[in-house]
Amino acid sequence: MSDSIRTGGGALVAAGLAIGLGIATGGYFVSRTTVNSALVDTADVKGLAERSVKADQAIWSIGYKVSNADLKAGYAEAEANARIIRDFLAANGFAAEAVLAGQTSVGQSEFRDANGALIETRYEISGALVVTTPDVKAVYAASQKTGDLIAAGLLLTESQPRYLFTGLNAIKPDMLREAAQNARLAADEFAKNAGVSVGSIRTAQQGGFEIRDADAGEYGSDDRAIDKNVRVVTNVTFYLD
């Protein structure tokens, strides 16, 4: 990171400094601002706060599909698939009331010969059963066994759970306070190198909170892992004395 500190009368200091605080700040620069017709120096700083949390809710949709030339028989087969999935979920500890049926959809495919004559009509029937529960560990364990459903002859269209963190409001105040503190630490460190001191806050702007899977990287997923990272960046402008 390389930032410059300037005033209207000339350069004070050119400084580049990385602060190793575990929770780092994201940037810094000094500018001149007109306040009540007088020029004042201000420092614009980004303060970062992060938390490692675990998902507290799982949504698990198990989708299935059957194909049959007879619509009535295909529907009966789909119902049989749903019963197999319900039995599988019950065997893995999920109460019946935690399992809801998703929407059933029907598609039709026609197969014709080279002359355009209809040879066969097939119906594709898709459905899903959805589990919503705070017991994320139980969902994770059961989701590792979906091979049992495939072995039973089911064609699954989806079976990967979503893991969510819903406790953001409980940690927001502490994280915002920590981000603001880290912003001041960064401003103090840079100002010390410039031979000035940090005054009061002129403006502060909160960034959005981000919740991402811990191992997903910057552009990865946010609902596929139990372990999460929560981060927020606060932009603060300080007066310099």
GROMACS elastic network, one bead per residue, 0.5 to 0.9 nm:
[ bonds ]
;  ai    aj funct       b0    kb
    1    16     6  0.58926   500
    1    17     6  0.66284   500
    1    18     6  0.67316   500
    1    26     6  0.89849   500
    1    27     6  0.75590   500
    2    14     6  0.83225   500
    2    15     6  0.66120   500
    2    17     6  0.71480   500
    2    27     6  0.88718   500
    2    28     6  0.88822   500
    3    14     6  0.68475   500
    3    15     6  0.58814   500
    3    16     6  0.56708   500
    3    17     6  0.83409   500
    3    27     6  0.79949   500
    3    28     6  0.65129   500
    3    29     6  0.58994   500
    3    30     6  0.86076   500
    4    11     6  0.83892   500
    4    12     6  0.87034   500
    4    13     6  0.68399   500
    4    15     6  0.58693   500
    4    16     6  0.77456   500
    4    28     6  0.84810   500
    4    29     6  0.62145   500
    4    30     6  0.71641   500
    5    11     6  0.68008   500
    5    12     6  0.61633   500
    5    13     6  0.55822   500
    5    14     6  0.58977   500
    5    15     6  0.72408   500
    5    28     6  0.89980   500
    5    29     6  0.61839   500
    5    30     6  0.50767   500
    5    31     6  0.74392   500
    5    43     6  0.86744   500
    5   190     6  0.86374   500
    5   191     6  0.86257   500
    5   194     6  0.73458   500
    6     9     6  0.82655   500
    6    10     6  0.64764   500
    6    12     6  0.56566   500
    6    13     6  0.71198   500
    6    14     6  0.81964   500
    6    29     6  0.85848   500
    6    30     6  0.62191   500
    6    31     6  0.64770   500
    6    32     6  0.79665   500
    6    41     6  0.84339   500
    7    10     6  0.55720   500
    7    11     6  0.61377   500
    7    12     6  0.68575   500
    7    30     6  0.80381   500
    7    31     6  0.68942   500
    7    32     6  0.63434   500
    7    40     6  0.87014   500
    7    41     6  0.68575   500
    8    11     6  0.80051   500
    8    31     6  0.88240   500
    8    32     6  0.70836   500
    8    39     6  0.85353   500
    9    12     6  0.88049   500
   11    14     6  0.75937   500
   12   194     6  0.63101   500
   12   195     6  0.83475   500
   13   193     6  0.74192   500
   13   194     6  0.53352   500
   13   195     6  0.84982   500
   14   193     6  0.89117   500
   14   194     6  0.80436   500
   15   190     6  0.72044   500
   15   193     6  0.73076   500
   15   194     6  0.79405   500
   16   190     6  0.83284   500
   17   189     6  0.84896   500
   17   190     6  0.75404   500
   18    24     6  0.82561   500
   18    25     6  0.84811   500
   19    22     6  0.86269   500
   19    23     6  0.89875   500
   19    24     6  0.63149   500
   19    25     6  0.72618   500
   19   185     6  0.89274   500
   19   186     6  0.72514   500
   19   189     6  0.83451   500
   20    23     6  0.76187   500
   20    24     6  0.63781   500
   21    24     6  0.55268   500
   21    25     6  0.84498   500
   21   182     6  0.85147   500
   23    47     6  0.87512   500
   23    48     6  0.64698   500
   23    49     6  0.60033   500
   23    50     6  0.68124   500
   23   179     6  0.86449   500
   23   182     6  0.76453   500
   24    47     6  0.72791   500
   24    48     6  0.60287   500
   24    49     6  0.77061   500
   24   182     6  0.71567   500
   24   183     6  0.89048   500
   24   186     6  0.85490   500
   25    28     6  0.84776   500
   25    45     6  0.77400   500
   25    46     6  0.56883   500
   25    48     6  0.52234   500
   25    49     6  0.83692   500
   25   179     6  0.81694   500
   25   182     6  0.61948   500
   25   183     6  0.62366   500
   25   185     6  0.84280   500
   25   186     6  0.64098   500
   25   233     6  0.84554   500
   26    45     6  0.73950   500
   26    47     6  0.60851   500
   26    48     6  0.65079   500
   26   183     6  0.84445   500
   26   186     6  0.88236   500
   26   233     6  0.79059   500
   27    44     6  0.79802   500
   27    45     6  0.56632   500
   27    46     6  0.52846   500
   27    47     6  0.79607   500
   27   183     6  0.88783   500
   27   186     6  0.82061   500
   28    43     6  0.69001   500
   28    44     6  0.55376   500
   28    46     6  0.66941   500
   28   183     6  0.88975   500
   28   186     6  0.75214   500
   28   187     6  0.71386   500
   28   190     6  0.79920   500
   29    42     6  0.83749   500
   29    43     6  0.56992   500
   29    44     6  0.54127   500
   29    45     6  0.68749   500
   29   187     6  0.88495   500
   29   190     6  0.89198   500
   30    41     6  0.67041   500
   30    42     6  0.54623   500
   30    44     6  0.61872   500
   30    45     6  0.88713   500
   30   240     6  0.87352   500
   31    40     6  0.83439   500
   31    41     6  0.57346   500
   31    42     6  0.54639   500
   31    43     6  0.65601   500
   31    44     6  0.79151   500
   32    39     6  0.62018   500
   32    40     6  0.55093   500
   32    42     6  0.61406   500
   32    43     6  0.88985   500
   33    38     6  0.80630   500
   33    39     6  0.55265   500
   33    40     6  0.53325   500
   33    41     6  0.62998   500
   33    42     6  0.69135   500
   34    37     6  0.57473   500
   34    38     6  0.53213   500
   34    40     6  0.62656   500
   34    41     6  0.89047   500
   35    38     6  0.52852   500
   35    39     6  0.62842   500
   35    40     6  0.68155   500
   36    39     6  0.83731   500
   40   239     6  0.74562   500
   40   240     6  0.75617   500
   40   241     6  0.85664   500
   41   238     6  0.86780   500
   41   239     6  0.62262   500
   41   240     6  0.54267   500
   41   241     6  0.76426   500
   42   198     6  0.86949   500
   42   199     6  0.89762   500
   42   202     6  0.81313   500
   42   237     6  0.64227   500
   42   238     6  0.54615   500
   42   240     6  0.53607   500
   42   241     6  0.88284   500
   43   187     6  0.68180   500
   43   191     6  0.85440   500
   43   198     6  0.80947   500
   43   236     6  0.80352   500
   43   237     6  0.53630   500
   43   238     6  0.50331   500
   43   239     6  0.63414   500
   43   240     6  0.66967   500
   44   183     6  0.89025   500
   44   187     6  0.79934   500
   44   235     6  0.70821   500
   44   236     6  0.57859   500
   44   238     6  0.65220   500
   45   183     6  0.56264   500
   45   184     6  0.77272   500
   45   186     6  0.71205   500
   45   187     6  0.64840   500
   45   234     6  0.81729   500
   45   235     6  0.57638   500
   45   236     6  0.52514   500
   45   237     6  0.62151   500
   45   238     6  0.79377   500
   46   179     6  0.81343   500
   46   180     6  0.84108   500
   46   182     6  0.81924   500
   46   183     6  0.55932   500
   46   186     6  0.82618   500
   46   233     6  0.63533   500
   46   234     6  0.56057   500
   46   236     6  0.63174   500
   46   237     6  0.88648   500
   47   178     6  0.80722   500
   47   180     6  0.57870   500
   47   181     6  0.73494   500
   47   182     6  0.50656   500
   47   184     6  0.77759   500
   47   185     6  0.87039   500
   47   186     6  0.78077   500
   47   232     6  0.82951   500
   47   233     6  0.55104   500
   47   234     6  0.51189   500
   47   235     6  0.64760   500
   47   236     6  0.75899   500
   48   175     6  0.86654   500
   48   176     6  0.87326   500
   48   178     6  0.77788   500
   48   180     6  0.79623   500
   48   182     6  0.67069   500
   48   183     6  0.74420   500
   48   231     6  0.71456   500
   48   232     6  0.58879   500
   48   234     6  0.65168   500
   49   175     6  0.57052   500
   49   176     6  0.72763   500
   49   177     6  0.87007   500
   49   178     6  0.60006   500
   49   180     6  0.86211   500
   49   182     6  0.78183   500
   49   230     6  0.82879   500
   49   231     6  0.56590   500
   49   232     6  0.56017   500
   49   233     6  0.66180   500
   49   234     6  0.85307   500
   50   175     6  0.71690   500
   50   178     6  0.89601   500
   50   179     6  0.85638   500
   50   229     6  0.69147   500
   50   230     6  0.54905   500
   50   232     6  0.66993   500
   50   233     6  0.89883   500
   51   171     6  0.87095   500
   51   175     6  0.79464   500
   51   228     6  0.83226   500
   51   229     6  0.57741   500
   51   230     6  0.50829   500
   51   231     6  0.64896   500
   52   214     6  0.77886   500
   52   227     6  0.72982   500
   52   228     6  0.58513   500
   52   230     6  0.63848   500
   52   231     6  0.89923   500
   53   165     6  0.77985   500
   53   214     6  0.88894   500
   53   226     6  0.84754   500
   53   227     6  0.61214   500
   53   228     6  0.52020   500
   53   229     6  0.62067   500
   53   230     6  0.72616   500
   54   163     6  0.89037   500
   54   164     6  0.84052   500
   54   165     6  0.67433   500
   54   225     6  0.86955   500
   54   226     6  0.54336   500
   54   228     6  0.56051   500
   54   229     6  0.84319   500
   55    58     6  0.75631   500
   55   134     6  0.85091   500
   55   136     6  0.71502   500
   55   163     6  0.56625   500
   55   166     6  0.75473   500
   55   167     6  0.87785   500
   55   223     6  0.86862   500
   55   225     6  0.77985   500
   55   227     6  0.63801   500
   55   228     6  0.68256   500
   56   133     6  0.85863   500
   56   134     6  0.54327   500
   56   135     6  0.74135   500
   56   136     6  0.66104   500
   56   163     6  0.74716   500
   56   164     6  0.62104   500
   56   165     6  0.52577   500
   56   166     6  0.64979   500
   56   167     6  0.76859   500
   56   226     6  0.81614   500
   57   132     6  0.72985   500
   57   133     6  0.57707   500
   57   135     6  0.68248   500
   57   136     6  0.60440   500
   57   162     6  0.83650   500
   57   163     6  0.59153   500
   57   164     6  0.51811   500
   57   165     6  0.64112   500
   57   166     6  0.72222   500
   58   131     6  0.77412   500
   58   132     6  0.57441   500
   58   133     6  0.54531   500
   58   134     6  0.60079   500
   58   135     6  0.70275   500
   58   136     6  0.53084   500
   58   137     6  0.88844   500
   58   139     6  0.69648   500
   58   140     6  0.87596   500
   58   161     6  0.66664   500
   58   162     6  0.56313   500
   58   164     6  0.61596   500
   58   165     6  0.89381   500
   58   226     6  0.88467   500
   59   130     6  0.69932   500
   59   131     6  0.57032   500
   59   133     6  0.67352   500
   59   134     6  0.88520   500
   59   136     6  0.87356   500
   59   139     6  0.85014   500
   59   161     6  0.58002   500
   59   162     6  0.51369   500
   59   163     6  0.65620   500
   59   164     6  0.80032   500
   60   129     6  0.81988   500
   60   130     6  0.55243   500
   60   132     6  0.64344   500
   60   133     6  0.86185   500
   60   139     6  0.73428   500
   60   143     6  0.85192   500
   60   159     6  0.70790   500
   60   160     6  0.67251   500
   60   162     6  0.61169   500
   60   163     6  0.85368   500
   61   102     6  0.84278   500
   61   128     6  0.63438   500
   61   129     6  0.57240   500
   61   131     6  0.63674   500
   61   132     6  0.86766   500
   61   158     6  0.68736   500
   61   159     6  0.60437   500
   61   160     6  0.72571   500
   61   161     6  0.65904   500
   61   162     6  0.84449   500
   62    85     6  0.80296   500
   62   127     6  0.84966   500
   62   128     6  0.53409   500
   62   129     6  0.53751   500
   62   130     6  0.63294   500
   62   131     6  0.84291   500
   62   156     6  0.71438   500
   62   157     6  0.75032   500
   62   158     6  0.54753   500
   62   160     6  0.76355   500
   62   161     6  0.84419   500
   63   102     6  0.86830   500
   63   126     6  0.72601   500
   63   127     6  0.57249   500
   63   129     6  0.65662   500
   63   130     6  0.85098   500
   63   155     6  0.84693   500
   63   156     6  0.55266   500
   63   159     6  0.64715   500
   64    78     6  0.79135   500
   64    81     6  0.74432   500
   64    82     6  0.81193   500
   64   125     6  0.84113   500
   64   126     6  0.57221   500
   64   127     6  0.55643   500
   64   128     6  0.60291   500
   64   129     6  0.87068   500
   64   154     6  0.68266   500
   64   155     6  0.55699   500
   64   157     6  0.52035   500
   64   158     6  0.72258   500
   64   159     6  0.89859   500
   65    78     6  0.70942   500
   65    81     6  0.85495   500
   65   124     6  0.67481   500
   65   125     6  0.55600   500
   65   127     6  0.65058   500
   65   128     6  0.87175   500
   65   154     6  0.76890   500
   65   155     6  0.57099   500
   65   156     6  0.64982   500
   65   157     6  0.66901   500
   66    74     6  0.65938   500
   66    75     6  0.82816   500
   66    77     6  0.69888   500
   66    78     6  0.61101   500
   66    81     6  0.85137   500
   66   123     6  0.81373   500
   66   124     6  0.56794   500
   66   125     6  0.53608   500
   66   126     6  0.66098   500
   66   154     6  0.80569   500
   66   155     6  0.69888   500
   67    70     6  0.88268   500
   67    71     6  0.88813   500
   67    74     6  0.63632   500
   67    77     6  0.88247   500
   67    78     6  0.89562   500
   67   122     6  0.65445   500
   67   123     6  0.55564   500
   67   125     6  0.63903   500
   67   126     6  0.89166   500
   68    71     6  0.65844   500
   68    72     6  0.88071   500
   68    73     6  0.69820   500
   68    75     6  0.86023   500
   68    77     6  0.86123   500
   68   121     6  0.86083   500
   68   122     6  0.54282   500
   68   123     6  0.53723   500
   68   124     6  0.66722   500
   68   125     6  0.83333   500
   69    73     6  0.81131   500
   69    74     6  0.74437   500
   69   120     6  0.73237   500
   69   121     6  0.57940   500
   69   123     6  0.59112   500
   69   124     6  0.88083   500
   70    73     6  0.53300   500
   70    74     6  0.59764   500
   70    75     6  0.86270   500
   70   121     6  0.82999   500
   70   122     6  0.70328   500
   70   123     6  0.70210   500
   71    75     6  0.61310   500
   71    76     6  0.86539   500
   71   106     6  0.89298   500
   71   122     6  0.78744   500
   71   123     6  0.59700   500
   71   124     6  0.85111   500
   71   125     6  0.85119   500
   72    75     6  0.51941   500
   72    76     6  0.63702   500
   72    77     6  0.87137   500
   73    76     6  0.51019   500
   73    77     6  0.62267   500
   73    78     6  0.86916   500
   74    78     6  0.62038   500
   74    79     6  0.86692   500
   74   123     6  0.71202   500
   74   124     6  0.76813   500
   74   125     6  0.68728   500
   75    79     6  0.62451   500
   75    80     6  0.86287   500
   75   125     6  0.68115   500
   76    79     6  0.50686   500
   76    80     6  0.62636   500
   76    81     6  0.87032   500
   77    80     6  0.50071   500
   77    81     6  0.62827   500
   77    82     6  0.87624   500
   78    82     6  0.63353   500
   78    83     6  0.87954   500
   78   125     6  0.67936   500
   78   126     6  0.74880   500
   78   127     6  0.74951   500
   79    82     6  0.50447   500
   79    83     6  0.63765   500
   79    84     6  0.87833   500
   80    83     6  0.51215   500
   80    84     6  0.63619   500
   80    85     6  0.87910   500
   81    84     6  0.51456   500
   81    85     6  0.63637   500
   81    86     6  0.87219   500
   81   153     6  0.88163   500
   81   154     6  0.66691   500
   82    85     6  0.51357   500
   82    86     6  0.61791   500
   82    87     6  0.86299   500
   82   101     6  0.85354   500
   82   127     6  0.79840   500
   82   128     6  0.76669   500
   82   129     6  0.72810   500
   83    86     6  0.50191   500
   83    87     6  0.61168   500
   83    88     6  0.84995   500
   84    87     6  0.51560   500
   84    88     6  0.61519   500
   84    89     6  0.87133   500
   84   149     6  0.77286   500
   84   152     6  0.83647   500
   84   154     6  0.87899   500
   85    89     6  0.61795   500
   85    90     6  0.85710   500
   85   129     6  0.76835   500
   85   149     6  0.72262   500
   86    89     6  0.51195   500
   86    90     6  0.61118   500
   86    91     6  0.85613   500
   86    94     6  0.89549   500
   86    96     6  0.77182   500
   86    99     6  0.76348   500
   86   129     6  0.79201   500
   87    90     6  0.50640   500
   87    91     6  0.61041   500
   87    92     6  0.86519   500
   88    91     6  0.51711   500
   88    92     6  0.64373   500
   88   142     6  0.89124   500
   88   146     6  0.88623   500
   88   148     6  0.84802   500
   88   149     6  0.77842   500
   89    92     6  0.50786   500
   89    93     6  0.65512   500
   89    94     6  0.55100   500
   89    95     6  0.79883   500
   89    96     6  0.84045   500
   89    99     6  0.82162   500
   89   131     6  0.88819   500
   89   142     6  0.78039   500
   90    93     6  0.52223   500
   90    95     6  0.62047   500
   90    96     6  0.69701   500
   91    94     6  0.74373   500
   92   138     6  0.78055   500
   92   139     6  0.87966   500
   92   141     6  0.85921   500
   92   142     6  0.62347   500
   93   138     6  0.77634   500
   93   142     6  0.89031   500
   94    97     6  0.83461   500
   94    98     6  0.65561   500
   94    99     6  0.75613   500
   94   131     6  0.82145   500
   94   133     6  0.89533   500
   94   138     6  0.84275   500
   94   139     6  0.89048   500
   95    98     6  0.54371   500
   95    99     6  0.71371   500
   96    99     6  0.54581   500
   96   100     6  0.82495   500
   97   100     6  0.72710   500
   98   130     6  0.81381   500
   98   131     6  0.56934   500
   98   132     6  0.63128   500
   98   133     6  0.70696   500
   99   129     6  0.64456   500
   99   130     6  0.55898   500
   99   132     6  0.73381   500
  100   128     6  0.85655   500
  100   129     6  0.56192   500
  100   130     6  0.51472   500
  100   131     6  0.64994   500
  100   132     6  0.85008   500
  101   104     6  0.84726   500
  101   127     6  0.78270   500
  101   128     6  0.60834   500
  101   130     6  0.61963   500
  102   127     6  0.62658   500
  102   129     6  0.55392   500
  102   130     6  0.65734   500
  103   126     6  0.83125   500
  103   127     6  0.60228   500
  103   128     6  0.69146   500
  103   129     6  0.88497   500
  104   125     6  0.70459   500
  104   126     6  0.56174   500
  104   128     6  0.72952   500
  105   124     6  0.81657   500
  105   125     6  0.57402   500
  105   126     6  0.52351   500
  105   127     6  0.65024   500
  106   123     6  0.66630   500
  106   124     6  0.56119   500
  106   126     6  0.64294   500
  107   122     6  0.83840   500
  107   123     6  0.56428   500
  107   125     6  0.64218   500
  107   126     6  0.83542   500
  108   121     6  0.70239   500
  108   122     6  0.58448   500
  108   124     6  0.62075   500
  108   125     6  0.88260   500
  109   120     6  0.83427   500
  109   121     6  0.57460   500
  109   122     6  0.52621   500
  109   123     6  0.63555   500
  109   124     6  0.77664   500
  110   118     6  0.69803   500
  110   119     6  0.76512   500
  110   120     6  0.59475   500
  110   122     6  0.65038   500
  110   123     6  0.89352   500
  111   116     6  0.87996   500
  111   117     6  0.84800   500
  111   118     6  0.60208   500
  111   119     6  0.55274   500
  111   120     6  0.51948   500
  111   121     6  0.63018   500
  111   122     6  0.82551   500
  112   115     6  0.75709   500
  112   116     6  0.52271   500
  112   117     6  0.51917   500
  112   119     6  0.50434   500
  112   120     6  0.70557   500
  113   116     6  0.52446   500
  113   117     6  0.54801   500
  113   118     6  0.66936   500
  113   119     6  0.65058   500
  114   117     6  0.74716   500
  115   118     6  0.89785   500
  116   119     6  0.88041   500
  118   121     6  0.77428   500
  126   157     6  0.84136   500
  128   157     6  0.87743   500
  128   158     6  0.84959   500
  131   139     6  0.85575   500
  132   135     6  0.87702   500
  133   136     6  0.69519   500
  133   139     6  0.81544   500
  134   137     6  0.86934   500
  135   138     6  0.55333   500
  135   139     6  0.66493   500
  135   140     6  0.89062   500
  136   139     6  0.51117   500
  136   140     6  0.61329   500
  136   141     6  0.86444   500
  136   163     6  0.71921   500
  136   226     6  0.74498   500
  137   140     6  0.50489   500
  137   141     6  0.61617   500
  137   142     6  0.86025   500
  137   226     6  0.84890   500
  138   141     6  0.51761   500
  138   142     6  0.61333   500
  138   143     6  0.84641   500
  139   142     6  0.51983   500
  139   143     6  0.59128   500
  139   144     6  0.87239   500
  139   161     6  0.73863   500
  140   143     6  0.52104   500
  140   144     6  0.66646   500
  140   161     6  0.75994   500
  140   226     6  0.86191   500
  141   144     6  0.55603   500
  141   145     6  0.73770   500
  142   145     6  0.53995   500
  142   146     6  0.72109   500
  143   146     6  0.56496   500
  143   147     6  0.88768   500
  143   159     6  0.72394   500
  143   160     6  0.70697   500
  143   161     6  0.73189   500
  144   147     6  0.75902   500
  145   148     6  0.58213   500
  145   149     6  0.78958   500
  146   149     6  0.52907   500
  146   150     6  0.67704   500
  146   151     6  0.87598   500
  146   156     6  0.89949   500
  146   159     6  0.74042   500
  147   150     6  0.50060   500
  147   151     6  0.60567   500
  147   152     6  0.85406   500
  148   151     6  0.50064   500
  148   152     6  0.62733   500
  148   153     6  0.89687   500
  149   153     6  0.67393   500
  149   154     6  0.57903   500
  149   155     6  0.83203   500
  149   156     6  0.80993   500
  150   153     6  0.52106   500
  150   155     6  0.64366   500
  150   156     6  0.71625   500
  151   154     6  0.72717   500
  156   159     6  0.69532   500
  158   161     6  0.89168   500
  160   224     6  0.78553   500
  161   223     6  0.83029   500
  161   224     6  0.68278   500
  161   225     6  0.88567   500
  162   222     6  0.88517   500
  162   223     6  0.50508   500
  162   224     6  0.52798   500
  162   225     6  0.76140   500
  162   226     6  0.87996   500
  163   222     6  0.82178   500
  163   224     6  0.56821   500
  163   225     6  0.59956   500
  163   226     6  0.57636   500
  163   227     6  0.88481   500
  164   222     6  0.79678   500
  164   223     6  0.57442   500
  164   224     6  0.83447   500
  164   225     6  0.84668   500
  164   226     6  0.76269   500
  164   228     6  0.87464   500
  165   168     6  0.71854   500
  165   211     6  0.78685   500
  165   223     6  0.85910   500
  165   226     6  0.85409   500
  165   228     6  0.77579   500
  166   169     6  0.80482   500
  167   170     6  0.56841   500
  167   171     6  0.72064   500
  168   171     6  0.55430   500
  168   172     6  0.60503   500
  168   209     6  0.86561   500
  168   211     6  0.89398   500
  168   230     6  0.84474   500
  169   172     6  0.52192   500
  169   173     6  0.77713   500
  170   173     6  0.73835   500
  170   174     6  0.85295   500
  171   174     6  0.57073   500
  171   175     6  0.62394   500
  171   176     6  0.87377   500
  172   175     6  0.52107   500
  172   176     6  0.60930   500
  172   177     6  0.85595   500
  172   209     6  0.85828   500
  173   176     6  0.52828   500
  173   177     6  0.61713   500
  173   178     6  0.85888   500
  174   177     6  0.51140   500
  174   178     6  0.60782   500
  174   179     6  0.85903   500
  175   178     6  0.50110   500
  175   179     6  0.60682   500
  175   180     6  0.86036   500
  175   231     6  0.81425   500
  175   232     6  0.73660   500
  176   179     6  0.50691   500
  176   180     6  0.62351   500
  176   181     6  0.86167   500
  176   206     6  0.78492   500
  176   232     6  0.74172   500
  176   233     6  0.82872   500
  176   234     6  0.73377   500
  177   180     6  0.52287   500
  177   181     6  0.62385   500
  177   182     6  0.87195   500
  178   181     6  0.50105   500
  178   182     6  0.61633   500
  178   183     6  0.85719   500
  179   182     6  0.51517   500
  179   183     6  0.62116   500
  179   184     6  0.88181   500
  179   232     6  0.73369   500
  179   233     6  0.65471   500
  179   234     6  0.59634   500
  179   235     6  0.89269   500
  180   183     6  0.50265   500
  180   184     6  0.64396   500
  180   185     6  0.87545   500
  180   204     6  0.85942   500
  180   233     6  0.88056   500
  180   234     6  0.64537   500
  180   235     6  0.82179   500
  180   236     6  0.73527   500
  181   184     6  0.52090   500
  181   185     6  0.62859   500
  181   186     6  0.87724   500
  182   186     6  0.62296   500
  182   187     6  0.86077   500
  183   186     6  0.52330   500
  183   187     6  0.62738   500
  183   188     6  0.86468   500
  183   234     6  0.75950   500
  183   235     6  0.77384   500
  183   236     6  0.67576   500
  184   188     6  0.59727   500
  184   189     6  0.85157   500
  184   198     6  0.80517   500
  184   236     6  0.82671   500
  184   238     6  0.82115   500
  185   188     6  0.51138   500
  185   189     6  0.61970   500
  185   190     6  0.87449   500
  186   189     6  0.51895   500
  186   190     6  0.63027   500
  186   191     6  0.84602   500
  187   190     6  0.53440   500
  187   191     6  0.58815   500
  187   192     6  0.84105   500
  187   197     6  0.87398   500
  187   198     6  0.67807   500
  187   238     6  0.78629   500
  188   191     6  0.51166   500
  188   192     6  0.59686   500
  188   193     6  0.87374   500
  188   196     6  0.88365   500
  188   197     6  0.68722   500
  188   198     6  0.60444   500
  189   192     6  0.52573   500
  189   193     6  0.66799   500
  189   194     6  0.89660   500
  190   193     6  0.52805   500
  190   194     6  0.64936   500
  190   195     6  0.89164   500
  190   196     6  0.89191   500
  191   195     6  0.61701   500
  191   196     6  0.52165   500
  191   197     6  0.57082   500
  191   198     6  0.66807   500
  191   240     6  0.79490   500
  192   195     6  0.51620   500
  192   196     6  0.59733   500
  192   197     6  0.66052   500
  192   198     6  0.87425   500
  193   196     6  0.77928   500
  194   197     6  0.85213   500
  196   240     6  0.67245   500
  196   241     6  0.60740   500
  197   239     6  0.87547   500
  197   240     6  0.57448   500
  197   241     6  0.52427   500
  198   201     6  0.88675   500
  198   238     6  0.65489   500
  198   239     6  0.61739   500
  198   241     6  0.60687   500
  199   202     6  0.89000   500
  199   238     6  0.61338   500
  199   240     6  0.52803   500
  199   241     6  0.59585   500
  200   237     6  0.88024   500
  200   238     6  0.57309   500
  200   239     6  0.56780   500
  200   240     6  0.80500   500
  201   204     6  0.72258   500
  201   236     6  0.70837   500
  201   237     6  0.59475   500
  201   239     6  0.62779   500
  202   236     6  0.76760   500
  202   237     6  0.53796   500
  202   238     6  0.53068   500
  202   239     6  0.62142   500
  203   235     6  0.82619   500
  203   236     6  0.58747   500
  203   237     6  0.51533   500
  203   238     6  0.72313   500
  204   234     6  0.71151   500
  204   235     6  0.56812   500
  204   237     6  0.62364   500
  204   238     6  0.87553   500
  205   233     6  0.89172   500
  205   234     6  0.58248   500
  205   235     6  0.50401   500
  205   236     6  0.63052   500
  205   237     6  0.88216   500
  206   209     6  0.88890   500
  206   232     6  0.78530   500
  206   233     6  0.66809   500
  206   235     6  0.63166   500
  206   236     6  0.85100   500
  207   232     6  0.61327   500
  207   233     6  0.52526   500
  207   234     6  0.54987   500
  207   235     6  0.73282   500
  208   231     6  0.85280   500
  208   232     6  0.61399   500
  208   233     6  0.73319   500
  208   234     6  0.87212   500
  209   230     6  0.69015   500
  209   231     6  0.57732   500
  209   233     6  0.77894   500
  210   222     6  0.89665   500
  210   229     6  0.79308   500
  210   230     6  0.55827   500
  210   231     6  0.53607   500
  210   232     6  0.64773   500
  211   214     6  0.89309   500
  211   222     6  0.63258   500
  211   223     6  0.88572   500
  211   228     6  0.65693   500
  211   229     6  0.57194   500
  211   231     6  0.67941   500
  212   215     6  0.83636   500
  212   216     6  0.69489   500
  212   217     6  0.81277   500
  212   218     6  0.82608   500
  212   219     6  0.88337   500
  212   220     6  0.73356   500
  212   221     6  0.63284   500
  212   223     6  0.72901   500
  212   225     6  0.87651   500
  212   227     6  0.86952   500
  212   228     6  0.55406   500
  212   229     6  0.54139   500
  212   230     6  0.66717   500
  212   231     6  0.87247   500
  213   216     6  0.51901   500
  213   217     6  0.78103   500
  213   220     6  0.73237   500
  213   221     6  0.60441   500
  213   223     6  0.65446   500
  213   224     6  0.68051   500
  213   225     6  0.55219   500
  213   226     6  0.73518   500
  213   227     6  0.60741   500
  213   229     6  0.61748   500
  213   230     6  0.89448   500
  214   217     6  0.74219   500
  214   222     6  0.85277   500
  214   225     6  0.74056   500
  214   226     6  0.83402   500
  214   227     6  0.54621   500
  214   229     6  0.52164   500
  214   230     6  0.89058   500
  215   220     6  0.80859   500
  215   221     6  0.88958   500
  215   225     6  0.80581   500
  215   227     6  0.80723   500
  215   228     6  0.81350   500
  215   229     6  0.88363   500
  216   219     6  0.71011   500
  216   221     6  0.57504   500
  216   222     6  0.75694   500
  216   224     6  0.89737   500
  216   225     6  0.86282   500
  217   220     6  0.51628   500
  217   221     6  0.81368   500
  218   221     6  0.88619   500
  221   224     6  0.64770   500
  221   225     6  0.84171   500
  222   225     6  0.75098   500
  222   228     6  0.77767   500
  223   226     6  0.79236   500
  223   228     6  0.87094   500
  225   228     6  0.70575   500
